Amino acid sequence: GVQDQIQKLEDEFEKSNAKKVQLENDMEQCAARLDRAKKLIGGLGGERDRWTQSIEQLNIDYVNLIGDVLISSGCIAYLGPFTSTF
């Protein structure tokens, strides 16, 4: 009677404690994952700034490309046909 009820309550208590410990471990894991996710997002935010700067520089280089090719082809055309004896 009473001993069985006490044993039943102690078993439920042990199960509840085990579940509590498991939930605490899950909570710690979740907090660690959240911390790592925040670090990753912060790192990617810095990466976005770097990519934005790269895009701006590439746009400038693209605008200057025609002039660079013109100057390069002019140098090649001027220097190409002349030999050292000429």
Secondary structure, DSSP 4 states (H G I P E B T S, - for coil): -HHHHHHHHHHHHHHHHHHHHHHHHHHHHHHHHHHHHHHHHHHHHHHHHHHHHHHHHHHHHHHHHHHHHHHHHHHHHHHSS--TT-
